[in-house]
Amino acid sequence: MDETPVGVFVVTLEGVENGVPPPLTILAFVAVYDAAAAETVAVREAERDGFAQVRALRTAEVIDAAAMPEDFREALANARRYGSWLIVYEQP
């Protein structure tokens, strides 16, 4: 396990899509070096994608990219490449 931070945070958000409740869960992968900045960028990106009433629930820095579940690795790579990447869950 590599304990060196990779410069990506995962922010769990909740937001209402197109003004229609219930709120959905969104995972935002954000390439920054500060948790507060990660939350700011994550909320902004979710709002830009049409979500309202967006709020950050928790934030964690990715410490070991190899330990990420396989289904999150593409989002991690895209966050590194583009600055952020969202995964929206269709069920609340």
HULINDA-V659050 format. One record per backbone hydrogen bond with DSSP energy under -0.5 kcal/mol. CO is the residue of the C=O (numbers start at 1). NH is the residue of the N-H. If there is no record, write none. Layout:
co,nh
CO,NH
CO,NH
This chain:
co,nh
1,3
3,5
7,32
8,62
9,11
9,30
10,12
10,60
11,13
11,28
12,57
12,58
13,26
14,55
15,17
15,24
16,19
16,52
17,20
19,21
20,17
24,15
25,89
26,13
26,28
27,29
27,87
28,11
28,30
29,85
30,9
30,32
34,38
35,39
36,40
37,41
38,42
39,43
40,44
41,45
42,46
43,47
44,48
45,49
46,51
47,50
50,18
52,16
55,14
58,12
60,10
61,63
62,6
64,67
65,68
69,72
69,73
70,73
70,74
72,76
73,77
74,78
75,79
76,80
77,81
78,82
79,83
83,31
85,29
87,27
91,25
